[in-house]
């Protein structure tokens, strides 16, 4: 039915137009080919069935939290700067339970378009500007809203993002480095992705002077009193006879 707003659970077949319009190019080719009525009807029917099957399979591939991903669009620069905005509270409730903070987020979003922003063509740039914005009192009047937006936008929104991280983790935490602690693994991955965000690599990044001064000193190795534990449950002979350590290393090299 034209104009009918369907839910995800609705069967598409129950709302089909009896004679759906399949587009200008399709109708033009059908009229030029001058097929017999029976063949033309069969072609049209098969095209409709193909589209229905395509929509059905696309629905099956949607993640369970697709409504959350759909609501992320309310944080885009085009939606945020509209005078009339969609409700964001359902999205905010997933991360915020405090009614007072939810009220602030609602009011802050309603007056977001009253400020003349510079970065109005890029979502990330706009929210970076909102985060750094300060009023006459030196405070950010959009703090709660910007915190929510940065939290949402920093989440991995596809399986590909997560798979890439796991792939990099497998490269860093190899069999020879199976005792690598979680804190060390997290630090290595943070550095790798941080360099990538800045368009740098390990051979052209210039370390700050403060970091260079720490190299070779005890200050570079100062940690908390509780030392991190290895992230694997496999017990390897790290402590004990040095010959056992050599045998463990040689076994991993094979």
Secondary structure, DSSP 8 states (H G I E B T S, - for coil): -TT----TTS-GGGG--TT----HHHHHHHHHHT--HHHHHHHHHHHHHHHHHHHHHHHHTS-TTHHHHHHGGGGSHHHHT-SS----HHHHTTT---HHHHHHHHHHHHTGGGS--S--S-HHHHHHHHHH---TTS--TTHHHHHHHHHHHTS--SHHHHHHHHHHHHHHS-STTTT-BHHHHHHHHHHHHHHHHTT--TTT----HHHHHHTTSGGGG---SS---BS-------SS-HHHHHHHHHHHH-
